[in-house]
Amino acid sequence: MDNLSKLLQEAKPLYFKRKRIRNRIKAGLCMLIGIAVIGLYQPASITYEDNGEWVNYEQYMSNTSPIEELGLPVDEYGLLMVS
């Protein structure tokens, strides 16, 4: 009985160390899986609703310029060109 008690006291720190390491590995894997799942549900490009229609933000910003629609000269960035 005495030998068993000594053996348990000797193995106790190793057991809890391994348990702590396994829990950290599990937590890390769960975080990675969670981030991957969240990434799957995110849209590839940001869209917003404009007058009841869904518009691709990048396409909207690159193809239209309010200054150009007014008939004023603009540069390649869509900014007012001053001469």
C-alpha positions as CSV (number, residue, x, y, z in Angstrom):
1,M,0.0,0.0,0.0
2,D,2.9,2.3,0.8
3,N,4.5,1.6,-2.5
4,L,1.3,2.4,-4.4
5,S,1.0,5.8,-2.6
6,K,4.6,6.7,-3.4
7,L,4.0,5.7,-7.1
8,L,0.9,7.9,-7.3
9,Q,2.7,10.9,-5.7
10,E,5.5,10.5,-8.3
11,A,3.1,10.2,-11.2
12,K,0.8,13.1,-10.2
13,P,2.8,16.0,-11.6
14,L,3.4,14.2,-14.9
15,Y,-0.3,13.4,-15.2
16,F,-1.4,17.0,-14.6
17,K,1.3,18.3,-17.0
18,R,0.1,16.1,-19.8
19,K,-3.5,16.9,-19.1
20,R,-2.7,20.7,-19.3
21,I,-0.9,20.2,-22.6
22,R,-3.7,18.2,-24.1
23,N,-6.3,20.8,-23.0
24,R,-4.2,23.6,-24.6
25,I,-3.9,21.6,-27.9
26,K,-7.7,21.0,-27.9
27,A,-8.3,24.7,-27.3
28,G,-6.0,25.7,-30.1
29,L,-7.6,23.3,-32.6
30,C,-11.1,24.5,-31.6
31,M,-10.0,28.1,-32.2
32,L,-8.6,27.2,-35.7
33,I,-11.7,25.3,-36.6
34,G,-13.9,28.2,-35.4
35,I,-11.9,30.7,-37.5
36,A,-12.1,28.5,-40.5
37,V,-15.9,28.1,-40.2
38,I,-16.4,31.9,-39.7
39,G,-14.2,32.4,-42.8
40,L,-16.5,30.2,-44.9
41,Y,-19.6,32.2,-44.0
42,Q,-18.0,35.6,-44.8
43,P,-18.8,37.1,-48.2
44,A,-16.0,37.3,-50.7
45,S,-16.7,40.9,-51.5
46,I,-18.6,43.5,-49.5
47,T,-22.0,44.5,-50.8
48,Y,-24.5,47.0,-49.7
49,E,-28.0,47.9,-50.7
50,D,-28.5,51.0,-52.9
51,N,-32.1,52.0,-53.8
52,G,-33.3,48.4,-53.2
53,E,-30.6,46.8,-55.3
54,W,-27.5,44.9,-54.1
55,V,-24.4,46.6,-55.4
56,N,-20.8,45.3,-55.4
57,Y,-18.9,48.0,-53.5
58,E,-15.6,47.7,-55.5
59,Q,-17.4,47.8,-58.8
60,Y,-19.5,50.8,-57.7
61,M,-16.6,52.8,-56.5
62,S,-14.4,52.1,-59.6
63,N,-17.0,52.7,-62.3
64,T,-18.8,55.8,-61.1
65,S,-17.7,59.3,-60.1
66,P,-20.3,61.9,-59.0
67,I,-18.1,64.7,-60.4
68,E,-17.9,62.9,-63.8
69,E,-21.7,62.5,-63.9
70,L,-22.0,66.3,-63.5
71,G,-19.9,66.7,-66.7
72,L,-16.8,68.1,-65.1
73,P,-13.3,66.9,-66.1
74,V,-11.8,64.2,-63.8
75,D,-8.5,62.4,-63.6
76,E,-8.0,58.6,-63.5
77,Y,-8.9,58.5,-59.8
78,G,-12.3,60.3,-60.3
79,L,-11.1,63.5,-58.7
80,L,-11.7,67.0,-60.2
81,M,-9.0,68.0,-62.6
82,V,-7.8,71.5,-62.2
83,S,-5.9,73.1,-65.1
